[in-house]
Amino acid sequence: MGCSPRSSFSSSACFWAFLLSAAIQLLVTVNGGSIPITILHAAKARGAVCLDGSPPAYHMEKGSGSGANNWLVHIEGGGWCDDIESCVSRKDTYKGSSLKMDKTIGFSGILGSKQASNPDFYNWNRIKIKYCDGSSFTGDVEAVDPKTGLYFRGERIWRAVIDDLLAQGMKTAQNAILSGCSAGGLAAILHCDKFKALLPPTARVKCVSDAGFFIHGNDISGGRAIEKFFGGVVNTHGSTKNLPASCTSRMRPDLCFFPQYVAQTMRTPLFLINAAYDSWQIKNVLAPTSADKKGAWKSCKLDLKKCSASQLQAVQGFRTQFLSAINTGLGNSSKGLFINSCHAHCQSGSQLTWAGKGPILANTRIGKAVGDWFNERSSFEKIDCPYPCNPTCVNIDSES
């Protein structure tokens, strides 16, 4: 949220950020209970391991009743590492090692178990894949550097987890969703068609990407720092061979890490949940540190109310870039859109924003929009008016 662990509460922004974080954690606990971690020890035999060589993991709550044969697989977010140094820094954390992960977590939002707040998916088999490879589950390098001990095996992790779920009954699924937030939302797009291909042809299979539509955008210096960064991810992890061939066959592989080029040829229905002023993208696509060397954007990036008139104009220009990428990048006629005007990142994992008092578009909250779209009760393709028009916004910044 922009407040360091050492920040005092003398800053009102940090104080309110703390209260929001505490409220979200309370909602997670109340709504989901404690879901134990499953460590896939057997996956090590196929080289499917985290950055540090530890086995992959997921959390699962089994379905019941009418949801017993329905599956919702949600991919955790958490950024990327684009070179050896940054991957080493993740290696001994929960973002690079299952040894560092929480043993139990709460489920909320799209994974929530309460019918009242998650009526369409509450009793499905609900899984959260833990993210420990730093490449949105696309990497696969056989060699292991003896100096760093780094493993780049994201694609193997993805397949090992999915194979395990198929063996547990997902191979006969009637309904299934692949979803994710942030880097996990990108992974859901990159693996969407693969996911559908592994399930019965009679199953209804769709994908939901939350805060995962990272655009190939211009920054405040006129450059494209995000292109260099994503290119580093693809090269470091050996991702090229695992990116969608429908994209890599027609353009540079590093560009196929951008959803706007992948989604054009996707065959599986996709729903995008995204803020047009995505807080991660404002900080890292529009105004990255490399383009903001004097730190003029430091306050604006954290709170749009603190932007100058010229900065706000650039922020509105980012929205224009974002909407253009959506308009040209989504070719699927079965798409769904919930693009609000919040300054937020990841809105499906919290009860607050999924179905509580969170953002509304067309008199509809996110959870209902996704449920209606998946079950084909009605379509939903809504794009909000420009900031700051929506008073229902909850400006949450998460990578859950």
SULWOUR-V627809 format. One record per backbone hydrogen bond with DSSP energy under -0.5 kcal/mol. NH is the residue of the N-H (numbers start at 1). CO is the residue of the C=O. Records with the same first field share a line. If there is no record, write none. Layout:
NH: CO, CO
This chain:
7: 4
11: 8
12: 10
15: 11
16: 12
17: 13
18: 14
19: 15
20: 16
21: 17
22: 18
23: 19
24: 20
25: 21
26: 22
27: 23
28: 24
29: 25
30: 26
31: 27
32: 28
33: 29
35: 33, 105
36: 34
37: 103
38: 58
39: 37
40: 38, 56
41: 39
43: 40
44: 41
45: 42
46: 43
47: 44
48: 43
49: 47
50: 54
51: 132
52: 96
53: 50
56: 48
58: 38
59: 128
60: 36
61: 126
64: 123
67: 64
68: 65
70: 67
71: 175
72: 125
73: 71, 177
74: 72, 127
75: 179
76: 74, 129
77: 399
81: 134
87: 83
88: 84
89: 85
90: 86
91: 87
92: 88
93: 90
96: 93
97: 93
100: 97
101: 98
105: 35
110: 348
111: 108
112: 109
113: 31
115: 113
117: 114
118: 114
121: 118
122: 118
124: 121
125: 67, 70
126: 61, 124
127: 72
128: 59
129: 74, 127
130: 57
132: 130
140: 237
141: 152
145: 150
146: 144
149: 145
151: 51
152: 141
153: 151
155: 139
156: 139
157: 153
158: 154
159: 155
160: 156
161: 157
162: 158
163: 159
164: 160
165: 161
166: 162
167: 163
168: 164
169: 166
170: 165
171: 166
172: 169
173: 170
174: 69
175: 69
176: 204
177: 71
178: 206
179: 73, 177
180: 208
181: 75
182: 210
184: 181
186: 182
187: 183
188: 184
189: 185
190: 186
191: 187
192: 189
195: 191
196: 192
197: 193
198: 194, 195
199: 196
203: 200
204: 174
205: 203
206: 176
207: 269
208: 178
209: 271
210: 180, 208
211: 209, 273
214: 212
217: 215
219: 223
220: 286
222: 219
227: 224
228: 224
229: 225
230: 226
231: 227
232: 228
233: 229
234: 230
235: 231
236: 232
237: 233
238: 234
239: 234
242: 239
243: 239, 240
247: 244
248: 244
249: 245
250: 247
251: 247
255: 252
256: 252, 253
257: 254
258: 255
259: 214, 257
261: 258
262: 258
263: 259
265: 262
266: 263
271: 207
272: 336
273: 209, 271
274: 272, 338
276: 340
277: 342
278: 275
279: 344
282: 278
283: 279
284: 280
285: 281
286: 281
287: 282
291: 288
292: 288, 289
295: 292
298: 295
301: 297
302: 298, 299
303: 299
306: 303
307: 304
312: 308
313: 309
314: 310
315: 311
316: 312
317: 313
318: 314
319: 315
320: 316
321: 317
322: 318
323: 319
324: 320
325: 321
326: 322
327: 323
328: 324
329: 325
330: 326
331: 263, 329
335: 332
336: 270
337: 380
338: 272
339: 382
340: 274, 338
344: 342
345: 396
354: 350
355: 351
356: 351
358: 352
361: 364
364: 361
366: 353, 359
367: 354
369: 365
370: 366
371: 367
372: 368
373: 369
374: 370
375: 371
376: 373
377: 372
378: 372
382: 337
384: 339
389: 386
391: 389
393: 390
395: 393
396: 394
398: 345
